[in-house]
Amino acid sequence: MRFGMLVAVLSRINLFIGAAMVVPTACALAYGENSWVPLAQAAALTIGICGLLSLIFRMPKEELTHREGMTIVTLGWLTASFFGSLPYIFGDLLGPISFDNAVNCIFESVSGFTTTGASVLGTAVPIESVERGLLLWRSMTQWMGGMGIIVLAIAIMPLLGVGGMQLFRSEAPGPTKEKLRPRIRETAATLWMVYLTFTALEAFLLMLGGMDLFDAICHSFTTMSTGGFSTRDASIGAFGSAYVDCIIMFFMLLSGANFALHYYALTGKIKNYWHSTEFKAFLLIVSCAALATSAFLMADAAYPGPLETLRRGAFQAVSIMTTTGFATADFEAWPYAPQILLLLLMFIGGCAGSTSGSLKIARVVLLARYAYREIFRLVHPHSFAAVKFDRMVVHKDVLESVCGFFILFISAFVIGSLAMAGMGVDILTSVSSVASALGNIGPGLGTVGPAENYHHLPAASKMLLSALMILGRLEIYTVLIILMPEFWKK
């Protein structure tokens, strides 16, 4: 492991974090807000430290090794979360926003970059009282984290093109990493162009629905990243618009699908959507979940009329399954059946290669088919039954990897839930907050529901949830592998 290589790459990655802070600083100045001061201080400190380290540690010409790539991705997320928390920490000192302590600041930053959307704001400090510069930064952390800071760095910085595939494979979301272009930097740039195009289109459509420019940009950032941070305490429900609900629901579905399919569609290969087993399964599951949620609400007469019921139920089902976490209603006030359904959806997530979190549809489909094959073999012990995906036989190594990931995911969920309960958190809050953090969703049940926040939780539990957010965002293997002693042996 080359220490100089790690510092050289990490410092250059975090230079982007510092440079990005200039945008909300300019926003705060444009609105005449005091928050430009902590944002400018954070930008200066980040650029100063990372710029100095970039000058001291030069990028070597040798390729990154597998171990170095894994380490850089994990440390990249940790350092980005630290530098990203500086505007909140400096803001605490000057008073435009009160996170109370450094733990809350780091929690909010980790939640942003991992696109979880869990927030400590909303009780003592209503979100609407926070100045726009800081709200924009909060949304930008999710937008950058959605497609991935590392992927961004590979896309626009040629120096990281050296050994870039090691970073891309470790960081890009989902169990499959497709190379859309011959060079990895071109692939990363292509994904970001699709991401940027959809973000701009959503902002434009939201403005047509009556949102002002600031709210439209912030919500486009947090929709495309499936992050869920809002500029309002009541989330999307604050706008009270069926049009806004439908636009955001549509883009949540886009964000929950594989971005490679979007790229192919934009190049004229729209039929690839219907050739994808995962995409068809995604639409089927989310449609059934939306209808089932609405049916439960209709049976309880929770809302007046079937259209209003479908609007509320479908939005919440799509929001949770794509791991966005927006809300148009306090679903904790719903009957128990739709609440349980939403809790189950937290474990599914969107497609591989999307910005969503949790298990991912590809793994769920493979697990289901693998389980069916084992049952089939019990009935027909001498038969040969292969597991297929997209009309191709799935190799044994892939099935073992998927099963291993599922075991690790459930193990992290169980251990995390027990740890939360051991800190004095009630069982419903413990279970749902861990599922939400590990799946990068945001709202949970109990005392962390859509109408509540995470501010009241003990500091130790917020640090645990922050670790689970990173673990879930980097899909477990990338983080756990660097903790193994064998990883560091030659």
WOPE-V730654 format. One record per helix or strand. SS is the DSSP state (H for helix, E for strand). FROM is the first residue (numbers start at 1). TO is the last residue. Records with the same first field share a line. If there is no record, write none. Layout:
SS: FROM-TO ; FROM-TO
//
This chain:
H: 3-30 ; 36-56 ; 66-94 ; 102-113 ; 127-129 ; 132-147 ; 149-156 ; 158-161 ; 164-171 ; 184-208 ; 213-224 ; 235-239 ; 242-256 ; 259-266 ; 272-275 ; 277-299 ; 306-321 ; 331-333 ; 336-345 ; 361-379 ; 396-422 ; 427-438 ; 446-448 ; 459-473 ; 477-483 ; 485-488
E: 388-389 ; 392-393
//
